[in-house]
């Protein structure tokens, strides 16, 4: 079947890949101000597939929320955007609890992760946009469907929001409410409109996706 598709099927022309695709989130979101840009833990993330990523911390009324957004154009079948490493800020964090939640009635399914590093306890919500279940993603990678005429439109995204959990009786509930509110302001699909324009370069033989 694959041989027949290769011989008689339409030729797939790889799309142009931006040389340095950029992401940028707003500096202000409903009173939340971007306090500073953060650097992702590159060594910890390792081979997770990111064509571009953005990481920053917002503050409002003495509260903080860090936001991480990653993008993959799905042109390199050797690596995947889906990884359990996306659930925590970096190395040295011990996961205490995981749960699946809905950000909103019509929103995506997100994973809630409580983690601890020393005396610091955090709660993170992270979700994917433009991906299928892990078994289906593995099948797509094996068949290289996203590097063919059967390619899905657009790319894949991951977003993670993290905040500290206060050591109080209602600390966990307040942290989750804070993240839910920020996610609602940010919008689960806001990453689709944050890609900056960049100079494209053709994908040819010897390059990922060629």
C-alpha positions in Angstrom: 0.0 0.0 0.0 2.8 2.4 0.8 4.6 1.5 -2.4 1.5 2.1 -4.4 0.9 5.4 -2.7 4.5 6.5 -3.4 4.3 5.6 -7.1 0.8 6.7 -8.0 -0.1 9.1 -5.3 0.3 12.9 -5.5 3.7 14.3 -4.8 4.1 16.0 -1.4 5.9 19.3 -1.4 7.2 20.1 2.2 6.1 23.5 3.4 8.7 26.2 4.1 10.1 26.1 7.7 10.7 29.5 9.4 14.4 29.8 10.2 13.6 31.1 13.7 9.9 31.0 14.4 9.0 33.1 17.4 6.3 33.1 20.0 5.1 36.0 22.1 2.4 36.3 24.7 0.9 39.7 25.7 2.7 41.8 28.3 -0.6 42.5 30.0 -3.6 40.2 30.4 -6.6 41.6 32.4 -4.4 43.1 35.1 -1.7 40.4 35.0 1.6 42.0 34.1 4.6 40.2 32.6 7.2 40.5 35.3 10.0 38.8 33.5 11.0 36.3 30.9 12.2 32.9 32.1 14.6 30.4 30.5 13.4 26.9 29.9 15.4 24.1 31.4 16.9 22.9 28.1 18.9 20.0 29.6 15.8 18.7 31.3 13.6 19.0 28.2 16.2 17.2 26.1 14.7 15.9 22.9 11.2 17.2 23.3 10.2 18.6 19.9 10.0 22.4 20.0 10.4 24.5 16.9 9.7 27.5 19.2 8.9 28.1 22.8 8.1 31.0 25.2 8.4 31.1 29.0 7.5 34.0 31.3 6.1 34.9 34.7 3.0 37.1 35.3 2.2 39.0 38.5 -1.1 40.5 39.9 -1.9 41.5 43.4 1.0 39.7 45.0 0.1 36.4 43.1 2.3 34.9 40.3 1.6 32.6 37.4 4.3 31.3 35.1 3.2 30.5 31.5 5.1 28.2 29.1 4.1 27.7 25.5 5.8 25.4 23.0 5.2 24.8 19.2 6.1 22.0 16.8 5.5 22.1 13.1 5.4 18.3 12.9 7.9 18.1 10.1 10.4 16.0 12.1 9.1 12.5 12.8 12.0 11.6 15.0 10.9 13.7 17.9 7.5 14.4 19.6 6.0 17.4 21.4 4.1 15.1 23.7 6.2 14.4 26.8 5.5 14.0 30.6 8.3 16.6 31.1 5.9 19.3 29.9 4.0 18.9 33.2 6.7 20.4 35.5 8.9 23.5 35.3 12.2 21.6 35.2 14.4 19.1 36.9 14.4 18.5 40.6 10.6 18.4 41.0 8.8 15.5 42.6 5.3 14.8 41.3 2.9 14.2 44.2 -0.5 14.0 42.3 -1.9 14.0 38.8 -5.5 14.5 37.7 -7.4 15.1 34.5 -9.7 18.2 34.4 -11.6 20.3 31.9 -10.6 23.9 31.7 -14.1 24.8 30.6 -17.2 22.9 29.4 -16.1 23.3 25.8 -12.4 23.5 26.5 -9.6 21.0 26.1 -8.8 18.2 28.6 -5.9 19.3 30.8 -3.7 17.6 33.3 -3.4 19.0 36.8 0.0 18.2 38.4 1.0 18.9 42.0 4.8 18.9 42.5 7.3 19.7 45.2 10.9 20.9 45.2 12.3 21.3 48.7 9.9 23.6 50.6 8.2 24.8 47.5 5.0 23.2 46.3 3.4 24.1 43.0 0.3 23.3 40.9 0.5 23.1 37.1 -2.1 22.8 34.4 -0.9 21.8 31.0 -2.7 20.8 27.8 -2.1 20.2 24.1 -3.7 21.7 21.0 -3.6 20.0 17.7 -2.6 16.5 18.9 -4.4 13.1 19.2 -4.1 10.3 21.7 -0.6 9.0 22.4 -1.2 5.6 20.6 -2.5 7.5 17.5 0.4 9.9 17.6 2.9 7.0 17.7 1.1 5.4 14.7 1.2 8.7 12.8 5.0 8.9 13.5 5.6 5.3 12.4 3.7 5.9 9.1 5.1 9.4 8.7 1.6 10.7 7.8 2.5 14.3 8.8 5.4 14.2 6.4 3.2 13.3 3.4 0.1 14.4 1.5 -2.0 13.1 4.5 -0.4 15.8 6.8 -2.7 17.5 9.3 -3.0 21.2 8.8 -1.0 23.5 11.1 1.2 22.5 13.9 0.9 21.2 17.5 1.1 23.2 20.7 1.6 22.7 24.4 0.8 25.2 27.2 1.6 25.0 30.9 0.5 27.3 33.7 2.2 27.0 37.1 1.6 28.7 40.4 2.8 28.2 44.0 0.5 26.4 46.5 0.3 28.2 49.8 0.7 26.1 52.9 -2.8 26.8 54.1 -6.0 24.7 54.3 -7.4 26.2 51.1 -4.0 26.7 49.4 -4.7 24.0 46.8 -8.2 25.2 45.9 -7.0 28.8 45.6 -4.1 27.8 43.4 -6.4 25.9 41.1 -8.9 28.7 40.9 -6.0 31.1 40.1 -4.8 28.9 37.2 -8.3 28.3 35.9 -9.0 32.0 35.8 -5.7 32.8 34.1 -6.3 30.0 31.5 -9.7 31.4 30.8 -8.2 34.9 30.2 -5.4 33.4 28.1 -7.6 31.2 26.1 -6.7 27.5 25.3 -6.1 28.4 21.6 -4.3 31.7 22.1 -1.1 30.1 21.0 -2.5 29.8 17.5 -2.3 33.6 17.1 1.1 34.3 18.8 3.4 33.1 16.1 5.6 35.9 14.8 6.5 36.1 11.2 9.9 34.8 10.3 12.0 34.3 7.2 11.1 30.9 5.8 13.6 28.5 4.4 12.8 25.5 2.1 13.0 22.0 3.5 15.0 19.9 1.2 16.8 16.5 1.1 19.0 15.9 4.2 16.9 18.2 6.3 14.2 17.2 8.8 11.0 16.6 6.8 12.8 16.5 3.5 
